[in-house]
């Protein structure tokens, strides 16, 4: 039997993570990337971050709304919108690689979300 507060918790979790994704992807970049903490990480780490961000986003939205095509529309819109918006953010930019990593994260999130929902039933 489900707890009555579970849907509200799932909504709060999905919205909170979405806000985190927006802050993480739309905050101006470091003008001297060679000096920042991110520069110490291996090449390609930012793509892994994109995969993880959007996998978690997709799982949370799937857990909130159930597995429906609207989930993919919501998360894909977020991915595309944040990449396009980065064109106007200082020291950020649109990258096809980031968008592909976001898409991979969405696909991974769909699989994880479906498996977690199946196990709950």
N, CA, C and O atoms as CSV, one atom per row, in Angstrom:
chain,resi,resn,atom,element,x,y,z
A,1,UNK,N,N,0.844,-1.186,0.000
A,1,UNK,CA,C,0.000,0.000,0.000
A,1,UNK,C,C,0.887,1.247,0.000
A,1,UNK,O,O,1.874,1.323,0.732
A,2,UNK,N,N,0.527,2.193,-0.811
A,2,UNK,CA,C,1.319,3.420,-0.918
A,2,UNK,C,C,0.980,4.403,0.180
A,2,UNK,O,O,-0.149,4.479,0.666
A,3,UNK,N,N,1.988,5.141,0.543
A,3,UNK,CA,C,1.798,6.232,1.481
A,3,UNK,C,C,1.137,7.398,0.741
A,3,UNK,O,O,1.464,7.630,-0.423
A,4,UNK,N,N,0.221,8.141,1.372
A,4,UNK,CA,C,-0.433,9.247,0.677
A,4,UNK,C,C,0.524,10.365,0.276
A,4,UNK,O,O,0.226,11.107,-0.660
A,5,UNK,N,N,1.666,10.512,0.953
A,5,UNK,CA,C,2.590,11.603,0.654
A,5,UNK,C,C,3.607,11.252,-0.423
A,5,UNK,O,O,4.402,12.107,-0.814
A,6,UNK,N,N,3.602,10.008,-0.916
A,6,UNK,CA,C,4.581,9.598,-1.916
A,6,UNK,C,C,4.488,10.438,-3.190
A,6,UNK,O,O,5.527,10.901,-3.661
A,7,UNK,N,N,3.299,10.664,-3.780
A,7,UNK,CA,C,3.246,11.496,-4.995
A,7,UNK,C,C,3.791,12.910,-4.771
A,7,UNK,O,O,4.473,13.456,-5.638
A,8,UNK,N,N,3.495,13.491,-3.630
A,8,UNK,CA,C,3.997,14.837,-3.339
A,8,UNK,C,C,5.511,14.813,-3.186
A,8,UNK,O,O,6.196,15.715,-3.668
A,9,UNK,N,N,6.038,13.794,-2.524
A,9,UNK,CA,C,7.485,13.665,-2.378
A,9,UNK,C,C,8.154,13.530,-3.749
A,9,UNK,O,O,9.199,14.130,-4.000
A,10,UNK,N,N,7.543,12.739,-4.626
A,10,UNK,CA,C,8.111,12.556,-5.964
A,10,UNK,C,C,8.090,13.847,-6.763
A,10,UNK,O,O,9.028,14.136,-7.505
A,11,UNK,N,N,7.030,14.619,-6.616
A,11,UNK,CA,C,6.949,15.927,-7.273
A,11,UNK,C,C,8.052,16.846,-6.750
A,11,UNK,O,O,8.757,17.486,-7.530
A,12,UNK,N,N,8.195,16.906,-5.434
A,12,UNK,CA,C,9.209,17.767,-4.823
A,12,UNK,C,C,10.608,17.341,-5.260
A,12,UNK,O,O,11.452,18.186,-5.558
A,13,UNK,N,N,10.855,16.033,-5.300
A,13,UNK,CA,C,12.165,15.529,-5.719
A,13,UNK,C,C,12.450,15.899,-7.172
A,13,UNK,O,O,13.550,16.347,-7.494
A,14,UNK,N,N,11.467,15.715,-8.046
A,14,UNK,CA,C,11.652,16.027,-9.473
A,14,UNK,C,C,11.879,17.522,-9.688
A,14,UNK,O,O,12.772,17.914,-10.439
A,15,UNK,N,N,11.079,18.349,-9.037
A,15,UNK,CA,C,11.219,19.798,-9.206
A,15,UNK,C,C,12.538,20.282,-8.615
A,15,UNK,O,O,13.207,21.126,-9.210
A,16,UNK,N,N,12.915,19.760,-7.461
A,16,UNK,CA,C,14.181,20.155,-6.829
A,16,UNK,C,C,15.368,19.795,-7.720
A,16,UNK,O,O,16.285,20.596,-7.899
A,17,UNK,N,N,15.343,18.591,-8.271
A,17,UNK,CA,C,16.451,18.188,-9.146
A,17,UNK,C,C,16.476,19.037,-10.408
A,17,UNK,O,O,17.551,19.394,-10.891
A,18,UNK,N,N,15.307,19.364,-10.949
A,18,UNK,CA,C,15.242,20.218,-12.138
A,18,UNK,C,C,15.874,21.574,-11.851
A,18,UNK,O,O,16.617,22.103,-12.678
A,19,UNK,N,N,15.582,22.134,-10.689
A,19,UNK,CA,C,16.187,23.415,-10.311
A,19,UNK,C,C,17.704,23.287,-10.199
A,19,UNK,O,O,18.442,24.178,-10.618
A,20,UNK,N,N,18.162,22.170,-9.628
A,20,UNK,CA,C,19.603,21.927,-9.540
A,20,UNK,C,C,20.225,21.855,-10.935
A,20,UNK,O,O,21.278,22.445,-11.176
A,21,UNK,N,N,19.579,21.138,-11.848
A,21,UNK,CA,C,20.080,21.027,-13.221
A,21,UNK,C,C,20.147,22.406,-13.875
A,21,UNK,O,O,21.122,22.727,-14.555
A,22,UNK,N,N,19.122,23.210,-13.671
A,22,UNK,CA,C,19.113,24.555,-14.248
A,22,UNK,C,C,20.262,25.401,-13.711
A,22,UNK,O,O,20.937,26.092,-14.474
A,23,UNK,N,N,20.483,25.348,-12.414
A,23,UNK,CA,C,21.591,26.113,-11.825
A,23,UNK,C,C,22.929,25.579,-12.339
A,23,UNK,O,O,23.810,26.357,-12.706
A,24,UNK,N,N,23.080,24.258,-12.364
A,24,UNK,CA,C,24.349,23.657,-12.793
A,24,UNK,C,C,24.677,23.947,-14.250
A,24,UNK,O,O,25.843,24.120,-14.605
A,25,UNK,N,N,23.654,24.001,-15.094
A,25,UNK,CA,C,23.908,24.178,-16.522
A,25,UNK,C,C,23.847,25.631,-16.990
A,25,UNK,O,O,24.351,25.952,-18.066
A,26,UNK,N,N,23.241,26.504,-16.201
A,26,UNK,CA,C,23.073,27.887,-16.644
A,26,UNK,C,C,23.880,28.903,-15.844
A,26,UNK,O,O,23.767,30.105,-16.083
A,27,UNK,N,N,24.686,28.440,-14.903
A,27,UNK,CA,C,25.569,29.334,-14.167
A,27,UNK,C,C,26.740,29.695,-15.075
A,27,UNK,O,O,27.292,28.819,-15.741
A,28,UNK,N,N,27.128,30.963,-15.113
A,28,UNK,CA,C,28.264,31.325,-15.970
A,28,UNK,C,C,29.497,30.481,-15.659
A,28,UNK,O,O,29.766,30.138,-14.508
A,29,UNK,N,N,30.236,30.159,-16.715
A,29,UNK,CA,C,31.433,29.346,-16.567
A,29,UNK,C,C,32.596,30.128,-15.991
A,29,UNK,O,O,32.497,31.331,-15.748
A,30,UNK,N,N,33.685,29.436,-15.779
A,30,UNK,CA,C,34.909,30.034,-15.248
A,30,UNK,C,C,35.668,30.701,-16.396
A,30,UNK,O,O,35.977,30.043,-17.390
A,31,UNK,N,N,35.974,31.997,-16.274
A,31,UNK,CA,C,36.678,32.672,-17.370
A,31,UNK,C,C,38.085,32.121,-17.596
A,31,UNK,O,O,38.647,32.280,-18.680
A,32,UNK,N,N,38.646,31.483,-16.594
A,32,UNK,CA,C,39.978,30.884,-16.744
A,32,UNK,C,C,39.882,29.407,-16.394
A,32,UNK,O,O,40.301,29.003,-15.310
A,33,UNK,N,N,39.335,28.593,-17.298
A,33,UNK,CA,C,39.073,27.195,-16.979
A,33,UNK,C,C,40.314,26.402,-16.588
A,33,UNK,O,O,40.199,25.378,-15.914
A,34,UNK,N,N,41.488,26.850,-16.991
A,34,UNK,CA,C,42.711,26.154,-16.615
A,34,UNK,C,C,43.013,26.252,-15.131
A,34,UNK,O,O,43.795,25.457,-14.609
A,35,UNK,N,N,42.411,27.209,-14.442
A,35,UNK,CA,C,42.678,27.411,-13.029
A,35,UNK,C,C,41.593,26.844,-12.116
A,35,UNK,O,O,41.828,26.678,-10.920
A,36,UNK,N,N,40.430,26.548,-12.646
A,36,UNK,CA,C,39.309,26.090,-11.831
A,36,UNK,C,C,39.465,24.641,-11.401
A,36,UNK,O,O,40.304,23.915,-11.934
A,37,UNK,N,N,38.658,24.224,-10.437
A,37,UNK,CA,C,38.718,22.848,-9.927
A,37,UNK,C,C,38.324,21.840,-10.996
A,37,UNK,O,O,38.799,20.705,-10.992
A,38,UNK,N,N,37.454,22.257,-11.912
A,38,UNK,CA,C,36.980,21.350,-12.960
A,38,UNK,C,C,38.119,20.983,-13.915
A,38,UNK,O,O,38.109,19.908,-14.516
A,39,UNK,N,N,39.101,21.880,-14.050
A,39,UNK,CA,C,40.224,21.636,-14.959
A,39,UNK,C,C,41.082,20.465,-14.485
A,39,UNK,O,O,41.771,19.841,-15.292
A,40,UNK,N,N,41.050,20.162,-13.196
A,40,UNK,CA,C,41.857,19.063,-12.660
A,40,UNK,C,C,41.264,17.695,-13.004
A,40,UNK,O,O,41.936,16.675,-12.852
A,41,UNK,N,N,40.029,17.669,-13.458
A,41,UNK,CA,C,39.364,16.405,-13.797
A,41,UNK,C,C,39.787,15.950,-15.191
A,41,UNK,O,O,40.158,16.770,-16.031
A,42,UNK,N,N,39.729,14.638,-15.434
A,42,UNK,CA,C,40.112,14.131,-16.760
A,42,UNK,C,C,39.187,14.663,-17.861
A,42,UNK,O,O,38.036,15.019,-17.608
A,43,UNK,N,N,39.720,14.709,-19.091
A,43,UNK,CA,C,38.910,15.129,-20.239
A,43,UNK,C,C,37.685,14.234,-20.368
A,43,UNK,O,O,37.755,13.029,-20.123
A,44,UNK,N,N,36.575,14.826,-20.750
A,44,UNK,CA,C,35.338,14.068,-20.928
A,44,UNK,C,C,34.497,13.964,-19.667
A,44,UNK,O,O,33.376,13.458,-19.711
A,45,UNK,N,N,35.022,14.433,-18.552
A,45,UNK,CA,C,34.266,14.352,-17.301
A,45,UNK,C,C,32.960,15.127,-17.397
A,45,UNK,O,O,31.950,14.719,-16.826
A,46,UNK,N,N,32.977,16.243,-18.117
A,46,UNK,CA,C,31.741,17.025,-18.227
A,46,UNK,C,C,30.651,16.236,-18.947
A,46,UNK,O,O,29.469,16.425,-18.660
A,47,UNK,N,N,31.023,15.363,-19.869
A,47,UNK,CA,C,30.016,14.536,-20.550
A,47,UNK,C,C,29.418,13.524,-19.583
A,47,UNK,O,O,28.219,13.250,-19.630
A,48,UNK,N,N,30.241,12.975,-18.715
A,48,UNK,CA,C,29.742,12.050,-17.688
A,48,UNK,C,C,28.772,12.776,-16.765
A,48,UNK,O,O,27.739,12.228,-16.380
A,49,UNK,N,N,29.111,14.006,-16.416
A,49,UNK,CA,C,28.225,14.814,-15.569
A,49,UNK,C,C,26.883,15.018,-16.262
A,49,UNK,O,O,25.834,14.911,-15.626
A,50,UNK,N,N,26.907,15.308,-17.551
A,50,UNK,CA,C,25.655,15.480,-18.303
A,50,UNK,C,C,24.826,14.194,-18.288
A,50,UNK,O,O,23.615,14.240,-18.072
A,51,UNK,N,N,25.464,13.059,-18.515
A,51,UNK,CA,C,24.744,11.778,-18.501
A,51,UNK,C,C,24.086,11.567,-17.141
A,51,UNK,O,O,22.910,11.210,-17.065
A,52,UNK,N,N,24.842,11.787,-16.074
A,52,UNK,CA,C,24.316,11.563,-14.717
A,52,UNK,C,C,23.188,12.544,-14.395
A,52,UNK,O,O,22.153,12.142,-13.864
A,53,UNK,N,N,23.379,13.821,-14.712
A,53,UNK,CA,C,22.335,14.820,-14.436
A,53,UNK,C,C,21.006,14.432,-15.090
A,53,UNK,O,O,19.955,14.471,-14.451
A,54,UNK,N,N,21.066,14.059,-16.362
A,54,UNK,CA,C,19.827,13.794,-17.087
A,54,UNK,C,C,19.283,12.390,-16.852
A,54,UNK,O,O,18.089,12.156,-17.039
A,55,UNK,N,N,20.124,11.463,-16.450
A,55,UNK,CA,C,19.611,10.147,-16.041
A,55,UNK,C,C,18.798,10.299,-14.758
A,55,UNK,O,O,17.693,9.766,-14.651
A,56,UNK,N,N,19.338,11.017,-13.801
A,56,UNK,CA,C,18.614,11.239,-12.540
A,56,UNK,C,C,17.332,12.028,-12.808
A,56,UNK,O,O,16.278,11.708,-12.258
A,57,UNK,N,N,17.421,13.055,-13.648
A,57,UNK,CA,C,16.232,13.850,-13.995
A,57,UNK,C,C,15.136,12.954,-14.569
A,57,UNK,O,O,13.975,13.057,-14.174
A,58,UNK,N,N,15.504,12.083,-15.494
A,58,UNK,CA,C,14.523,11.211,-16.142
A,58,UNK,C,C,13.929,10.217,-15.154
A,58,UNK,O,O,12.723,9.967,-15.178
A,59,UNK,N,N,14.755,9.652,-14.293
A,59,UNK,CA,C,14.239,8.714,-13.283
A,59,UNK,C,C,13.246,9.421,-12.374
A,59,UNK,O,O,12.166,8.894,-12.108
A,60,UNK,N,N,13.597,10.603,-11.896
A,60,UNK,CA,C,12.714,11.312,-10.966
A,60,UNK,C,C,11.391,11.715,-11.625
A,60,UNK,O,O,10.330,11.593,-11.013
A,61,UNK,N,N,11.454,12.191,-12.861
A,61,UNK,CA,C,10.213,12.576,-13.549
A,61,UNK,C,C,9.388,11.330,-13.868
A,61,UNK,O,O,8.160,11.362,-13.783
A,62,UNK,N,N,10.054,10.232,-14.235
A,62,UNK,CA,C,9.346,8.978,-14.487
A,62,UNK,C,C,8.676,8.467,-13.218
A,62,UNK,O,O,7.538,8.000,-13.263
A,63,UNK,N,N,9.361,8.551,-12.100
A,63,UNK,CA,C,8.795,8.086,-10.829
A,63,UNK,C,C,7.620,8.976,-10.403
A,63,UNK,O,O,6.701,8.511,-9.729
A,64,UNK,N,N,7.652,10.242,-10.794
A,64,UNK,CA,C,6.571,11.162,-10.451
A,64,UNK,C,C,5.370,10.968,-11.380
A,64,UNK,O,O,4.241,10.833,-10.906
A,65,UNK,N,N,5.601,10.952,-12.691
A,65,UNK,CA,C,4.499,10.926,-13.653
A,65,UNK,C,C,4.168,9.539,-14.188
A,65,UNK,O,O,3.150,9.356,-14.855
A,66,UNK,N,N,5.025,8.560,-13.897
A,66,UNK,CA,C,4.847,7.249,-14.490
A,66,UNK,C,C,5.514,7.229,-15.851
A,66,UNK,O,O,5.928,8.269,-16.364
A,67,UNK,N,N,5.618,6.055,-16.430
A,67,UNK,CA,C,6.293,5.957,-17.725
A,67,UNK,C,C,5.319,6.331,-18.825
A,67,UNK,O,O,4.466,5.537,-19.221
A,68,UNK,N,N,5.463,7.553,-19.308
A,68,UNK,CA,C,4.652,8.057,-20.416
A,68,UNK,C,C,5.541,8.872,-21.327
A,68,UNK,O,O,6.618,9.313,-20.926
A,69,UNK,N,N,5.098,9.070,-22.538
A,69,UNK,CA,C,5.917,9.815,-23.497
A,69,UNK,C,C,6.138,11.262,-23.060
A,69,UNK,O,O,7.124,11.878,-23.463
A,70,UNK,N,N,5.247,11.811,-22.250
A,70,UNK,CA,C,5.419,13.187,-21.777
A,70,UNK,C,C,6.706,13.341,-20.983
A,70,UNK,O,O,7.298,14.420,-20.962
A,71,UNK,N,N,7.141,12.274,-20.332
A,71,UNK,CA,C,8.398,12.318,-19.573
A,71,UNK,C,C,9.548,12.650,-20.519
A,71,UNK,O,O,10.372,13.514,-20.219
A,72,UNK,N,N,9.604,11.974,-21.647
A,72,UNK,CA,C,10.680,12.236,-22.607
A,72,UNK,C,C,10.584,13.641,-23.185
A,72,UNK,O,O,11.605,14.289,-23.420
A,73,UNK,N,N,9.366,14.113,-23.413
A,73,UNK,CA,C,9.181,15.479,-23.925
A,73,UNK,C,C,9.698,16.485,-22.901
A,73,UNK,O,O,10.400,17.429,-23.264
A,74,UNK,N,N,9.366,16.296,-21.643
A,74,UNK,CA,C,9.799,17.215,-20.578
A,74,UNK,C,C,11.317,17.237,-20.467
A,74,UNK,O,O,11.933,18.303,-20.486
A,75,UNK,N,N,11.917,16.058,-20.352
A,75,UNK,CA,C,13.359,15.992,-20.125
A,75,UNK,C,C,14.139,16.400,-21.374
A,75,UNK,O,O,15.161,17.078,-21.265
A,76,UNK,N,N,13.674,15.999,-22.553
A,76,UNK,CA,C,14.348,16.423,-23.789
A,76,UNK,C,C,14.262,17.935,-23.961
A,76,UNK,O,O,15.218,18.564,-24.415
A,77,UNK,N,N,13.125,18.520,-23.602
A,77,UNK,CA,C,12.976,19.978,-23.681
A,77,UNK,C,C,13.945,20.674,-22.737
A,77,UNK,O,O,14.539,21.694,-23.084
A,78,UNK,N,N,14.098,20.119,-21.551
A,78,UNK,CA,C,15.052,20.677,-20.593
A,78,UNK,C,C,16.471,20.596,-21.151
A,78,UNK,O,O,17.225,21.567,-21.077
A,79,UNK,N,N,16.832,19.451,-21.704
A,79,UNK,CA,C,18.179,19.266,-22.256
A,79,UNK,C,C,18.445,20.237,-23.412
A,79,UNK,O,O,19.469,20.918,-23.436
A,80,UNK,N,N,17.526,20.291,-24.353
A,80,UNK,CA,C,17.701,21.160,-25.516
A,80,UNK,C,C,17.668,22.627,-25.094
A,80,UNK,O,O,18.476,23.431,-25.559
A,81,UNK,N,N,16.735,22.970,-24.216
A,81,UNK,CA,C,16.604,24.354,-23.762
A,81,UNK,C,C,17.832,24.858,-23.029
A,81,UNK,O,O,18.261,25.991,-23.247
A,82,UNK,N,N,18.406,24.029,-22.160
A,82,UNK,CA,C,19.592,24.480,-21.422
A,82,UNK,C,C,20.800,24.601,-22.344
A,82,UNK,O,O,21.615,25.509,-22.179
A,83,UNK,N,N,20.921,23.702,-23.307
A,83,UNK,CA,C,22.045,23.817,-24.254
A,83,UNK,C,C,21.922,25.070,-25.099
A,83,UNK,O,O,22.908,25.777,-25.306
A,84,UNK,N,N,20.729,25.353,-25.589
A,84,UNK,CA,C,20.537,26.563,-26.400
A,84,UNK,C,C,20.760,27.812,-25.555
A,84,UNK,O,O,21.391,28.766,-26.010
A,85,UNK,N,N,20.246,27.810,-24.326
A,85,UNK,CA,C,20.389,28.979,-23.452
A,85,UNK,C,C,21.852,29.278,-23.130
A,85,UNK,O,O,22.208,30.427,-22.867
A,86,UNK,N,N,22.694,28.255,-23.150
A,86,UNK,CA,C,24.108,28.467,-22.828
A,86,UNK,C,C,24.823,29.351,-23.847
A,86,UNK,O,O,25.911,29.858,-23.577
A,87,UNK,N,N,24.222,29.533,-25.002
A,87,UNK,CA,C,24.796,30.426,-26.008
A,87,UNK,C,C,24.919,31.847,-25.442
A,87,UNK,O,O,25.852,32.573,-25.786
A,88,UNK,N,N,23.989,32.238,-24.584
A,88,UNK,CA,C,23.965,33.591,-24.036
A,88,UNK,C,C,24.557,33.686,-22.628
A,88,UNK,O,O,24.519,34.753,-22.015
A,89,UNK,N,N,25.100,32.589,-22.112
A,89,UNK,CA,C,25.693,32.579,-20.766
A,89,UNK,C,C,27.199,32.770,-20.909
A,89,UNK,O,O,27.835,32.073,-21.700
A,90,UNK,N,N,27.785,33.715,-20.147
A,90,UNK,CA,C,29.232,33.937,-20.260
A,90,UNK,C,C,30.045,32.656,-19.993
A,90,UNK,O,O,29.798,31.926,-19.033
A,91,UNK,N,N,31.005,32.421,-20.866
A,91,UNK,CA,C,31.927,31.290,-20.777
A,91,UNK,C,C,31.230,29.935,-20.852
A,91,UNK,O,O,31.746,28.935,-20.354
A,92,UNK,N,N,30.081,29.911,-21.464
A,92,UNK,CA,C,29.357,28.674,-21.760
A,92,UNK,C,C,29.107,28.646,-23.258
A,92,UNK,O,O,29.358,29.633,-23.949
A,93,UNK,N,N,28.622,27.538,-23.757
A,93,UNK,CA,C,28.322,27.465,-25.173
A,93,UNK,C,C,27.562,26.196,-25.513
A,93,UNK,O,O,27.579,25.222,-24.761
A,94,UNK,N,N,26.904,26.225,-26.641
A,94,UNK,CA,C,26.171,25.075,-27.140
A,94,UNK,C,C,27.170,24.038,-27.641
A,94,UNK,O,O,28.063,24.353,-28.428
A,95,UNK,N,N,27.011,22.798,-27.180
A,95,UNK,CA,C,27.873,21.713,-27.643
A,95,UNK,C,C,27.014,20.507,-27.996
A,95,UNK,O,O,26.210,20.045,-27.187
A,96,UNK,N,N,27.193,20.009,-29.202
A,96,UNK,CA,C,26.462,18.811,-29.627
A,96,UNK,C,C,26.817,17.637,-28.711
A,96,UNK,O,O,25.954,16.825,-28.378
A,97,UNK,N,N,28.082,17.549,-28.306
A,97,UNK,CA,C,28.506,16.466,-27.412
A,97,UNK,C,C,27.738,16.466,-26.100
A,97,UNK,O,O,27.369,15.409,-25.587
A,98,UNK,N,N,27.499,17.659,-25.559
A,98,UNK,CA,C,26.708,17.753,-24.322
A,98,UNK,C,C,25.280,17.296,-24.569
A,98,UNK,O,O,24.691,16.596,-23.745
A,99,UNK,N,N,24.732,17.692,-25.698
A,99,UNK,CA,C,23.358,17.304,-26.028
A,99,UNK,C,C,23.248,15.791,-26.216
A,99,UNK,O,O,22.265,15.182,-25.792
A,100,UNK,N,N,24.243,15.190,-26.843
A,100,UNK,CA,C,24.249,13.730,-26.989
A,100,UNK,C,C,24.384,13.045,-25.630
A,100,UNK,O,O,23.740,12.026,-25.380
A,101,UNK,N,N,25.215,13.599,-24.759
A,101,UNK,CA,C,25.362,13.044,-23.411
A,101,UNK,C,C,24.048,13.170,-22.635
A,101,UNK,O,O,23.672,12.263,-21.892
A,102,UNK,N,N,23.354,14.296,-22.809
A,102,UNK,CA,C,22.040,14.473,-22.181
A,102,UNK,C,C,21.067,13.397,-22.677
A,102,UNK,O,O,20.324,12.807,-21.893
A,103,UNK,N,N,21.085,13.154,-23.989
A,103,UNK,CA,C,20.209,12.129,-24.573
A,103,UNK,C,C,20.530,10.745,-24.050
A,103,UNK,O,O,19.626,9.956,-23.776
A,104,UNK,N,N,21.818,10.443,-23.910
A,104,UNK,CA,C,22.220,9.160,-23.341
A,104,UNK,C,C,21.731,9.040,-21.900
A,104,UNK,O,O,21.270,7.980,-21.477
A,105,UNK,N,N,21.835,10.134,-21.155
A,105,UNK,CA,C,21.330,10.145,-19.783
A,105,UNK,C,C,19.833,9.908,-19.729
A,105,UNK,O,O,19.347,9.178,-18.865
A,106,UNK,N,N,19.097,10.523,-20.648
A,106,UNK,CA,C,17.647,10.311,-20.720
A,106,UNK,C,C,17.327,8.844,-20.983
A,106,UNK,O,O,16.459,8.266,-20.329
A,107,UNK,N,N,18.030,8.244,-21.941
A,107,UNK,CA,C,17.793,6.833,-22.272
A,107,UNK,C,C,18.106,5.936,-21.078
A,107,UNK,O,O,17.348,5.020,-20.760
A,108,UNK,N,N,19.219,6.210,-20.430
A,108,UNK,CA,C,19.588,5.434,-19.232
A,108,UNK,C,C,18.546,5.626,-18.137
A,108,UNK,O,O,18.180,4.671,-17.452
A,109,UNK,N,N,18.071,6.849,-17.970
A,109,UNK,CA,C,17.052,7.141,-16.965
A,109,UNK,C,C,15.740,6.437,-17.232
A,109,UNK,O,O,15.063,6.014,-16.295
A,110,UNK,N,N,15.366,6.304,-18.504
A,110,UNK,CA,C,14.139,5.581,-18.860
A,110,UNK,C,C,14.261,4.125,-18.421
A,110,UNK,O,O,13.340,3.569,-17.822
A,111,UNK,N,N,15.401,3.517,-18.722
A,111,UNK,CA,C,15.611,2.112,-18.350
A,111,UNK,C,C,15.572,1.946,-16.833
A,111,UNK,O,O,14.888,1.061,-16.319
A,112,UNK,N,N,16.297,2.789,-16.124
A,112,UNK,CA,C,16.332,2.695,-14.657
A,112,UNK,C,C,14.951,2.978,-14.074
A,112,UNK,O,O,14.509,2.285,-13.157
A,113,UNK,N,N,14.273,3.988,-14.601
A,113,UNK,CA,C,12.930,4.320,-14.116
A,113,UNK,C,C,11.947,3.186,-14.322
A,113,UNK,O,O,11.161,2.872,-13.429
A,114,UNK,N,N,11.985,2.572,-15.486
A,114,UNK,CA,C,11.072,1.446,-15.768
A,114,UNK,C,C,11.370,0.264,-14.869
A,114,UNK,O,O,10.454,-0.362,-14.337
A,115,UNK,N,N,12.647,-0.045,-14.696
A,115,UNK,CA,C,13.011,-1.177,-13.830
A,115,UNK,C,C,12.583,-0.907,-12.402
A,115,UNK,O,O,12.063,-1.802,-11.736
A,116,UNK,N,N,12.792,0.309,-11.915
A,116,UNK,CA,C,12.409,0.615,-10.531
A,116,UNK,C,C,10.900,0.577,-10.349
A,116,UNK,O,O,10.418,0.178,-9.289
A,117,UNK,N,N,10.134,0.992,-11.378
A,117,UNK,CA,C,8.682,0.935,-11.279
A,117,UNK,C,C,8.190,-0.500,-11.332
A,117,UNK,O,O,7.234,-0.852,-10.641
A,118,UNK,N,N,8.828,-1.329,-12.141
A,118,UNK,CA,C,8.441,-2.743,-12.244
A,118,UNK,C,C,8.676,-3.470,-10.923
A,118,UNK,O,O,7.857,-4.283,-10.495
A,119,UNK,N,N,9.785,-3.173,-10.296
A,119,UNK,CA,C,10.107,-3.814,-9.012
A,119,UNK,C,C,9.169,-3.387,-7.898
A,119,UNK,O,O,8.936,-4.137,-6.950
A,120,UNK,N,N,8.626,-2.171,-8.016
A,120,UNK,CA,C,7.728,-1.667,-6.969
A,120,UNK,C,C,6.363,-2.335,-7.037
A,120,UNK,O,O,5.687,-2.479,-6.018
A,121,UNK,N,N,5.956,-2.744,-8.237
A,121,UNK,CA,C,4.598,-3.291,-8.424
A,121,UNK,C,C,4.428,-4.643,-7.794
A,121,UNK,O,O,3.346,-5.227,-7.868
